[in-house]
Structure formats: C-alpha cells, structure tokens
Amino acid sequence: MQDTSTPRAQQPHHPKNLLSRTEVCAELGISKRTLRRYELAGMVSSVRLSKRSIRYRRQDIEQMLNRFTAGAR
C-alpha cells in the first residue's frame, strides 16, 4: 500500500523539488562560485545524486533566502 499522506511533488527528493546548480544560480542571480561558497560555509546543503550530479532542495534554498531577508531587517 502506498503512503498518500504527502503528495509526491511535495516530498523533498521528488525531482520537482531538486534544483541543479545552474537553476539555483539563475533564480538567485548569483555565480556558481558564490553558491559553492554558501555551501562550504554551511548556509545551504546539497544532495549528491552521482559523482557529477549535485542538486539542491528547493526548501533549503527558500530557508536560506528567509535567513538572508530576516537578517537584512
């Protein structure tokens, strides 16, 4: 029996909720190098799908943005 409590599209590892490095950078208007610095500083985490494939959870990116905007007030 399948769990229907959370729709698939809202589950953290569903492809719609995983963004590539290019997608994150385009949405935030930052460089890949800046995104990597954020990751190394612990400001955002990534999901490694394979040796060359890294994705970021949309939820993690939104949380990072919320911390930035809350700190700017």
Backbone torsions as a table, in degrees:
resi	resn	phi	psi	omega
1	MET	NA	137.7	-176.8
2	GLN	-92.1	139.9	177.6
3	ASP	-75.1	120.1	-178.5
4	THR	-110.2	13.4	-177.2
5	SER	-68.7	-34.2	178.8
6	THR	-122.0	122.0	177.7
7	PRO	-57.0	144.2	-176.6
8	ARG	-53.4	-41.9	-176.8
9	ALA	-65.3	-16.7	-179.8
10	GLN	-97.9	-5.2	178.7
11	GLN	-73.9	140.8	-172.2
12	PRO	-55.7	-36.2	-175.6
13	HIS	-98.2	10.4	175.9
14	HIS	-68.4	139.5	-176.4
15	PRO	-51.9	-30.7	179.1
16	LYS	-68.7	-21.8	-178.5
17	ASN	-98.5	-0.1	178.0
18	LEU	-109.0	126.5	-177.7
19	LEU	-111.7	143.1	175.4
20	SER	-75.2	166.1	177.7
21	ARG	-59.4	-40.9	179.2
22	THR	-63.0	-42.5	179.7
23	GLU	-64.5	-43.9	179.8
24	VAL	-62.4	-46.7	-178.9
25	CYS	-62.2	-40.0	178.9
26	ALA	-65.9	-42.8	-179.6
27	GLU	-66.0	-37.5	-176.4
28	LEU	-91.4	-15.0	-178.0
29	GLY	70.7	37.7	-180.0
30	ILE	-124.0	167.1	178.1
31	SER	-84.7	163.8	176.3
32	LYS	-64.2	-33.7	178.4
33	ARG	-64.6	-42.1	178.1
34	THR	-63.9	-43.2	178.1
35	LEU	-60.3	-41.3	178.6
36	ARG	-64.4	-39.3	176.4
37	ARG	-62.8	-41.5	177.0
38	TYR	-60.0	-41.1	179.8
39	GLU	-65.6	-45.4	179.5
40	LEU	-64.9	-30.3	179.0
41	ALA	-81.0	-3.8	178.8
42	GLY	81.7	14.8	-178.6
43	MET	-81.0	-23.2	178.3
44	VAL	-150.9	147.7	179.1
45	SER	-112.2	159.7	-179.2
46	SER	-121.3	164.6	176.1
47	VAL	-117.0	120.3	179.4
48	ARG	-92.0	113.5	179.9
49	LEU	-85.6	-30.6	176.0
50	SER	-157.5	-174.5	-177.9
51	LYS	-59.6	-34.2	-176.7
52	ARG	-111.6	-2.1	-174.9
53	SER	-112.6	112.4	-180.0
54	ILE	-119.3	137.8	178.0
55	ARG	-131.3	159.8	179.1
56	TYR	-122.7	137.0	177.9
57	ARG	-73.7	130.8	178.7
58	ARG	-54.1	-40.4	-179.7
59	GLN	-60.7	-41.2	179.5
60	ASP	-66.1	-39.4	178.7
61	ILE	-65.3	-42.8	179.2
62	GLU	-64.2	-39.5	177.7
63	GLN	-64.3	-40.9	178.2
64	MET	-62.0	-43.8	178.4
65	LEU	-62.7	-39.5	178.2
66	ASN	-62.9	-39.2	177.4
67	ARG	-65.5	-40.0	178.5
68	PHE	-63.4	-46.8	-176.5
69	THR	-71.6	-32.3	177.9
70	ALA	-69.8	-34.7	179.1
71	GLY	-74.7	-20.0	-177.6
72	ALA	-84.4	-7.2	-177.9
73	ARG	-80.8	NA	NA
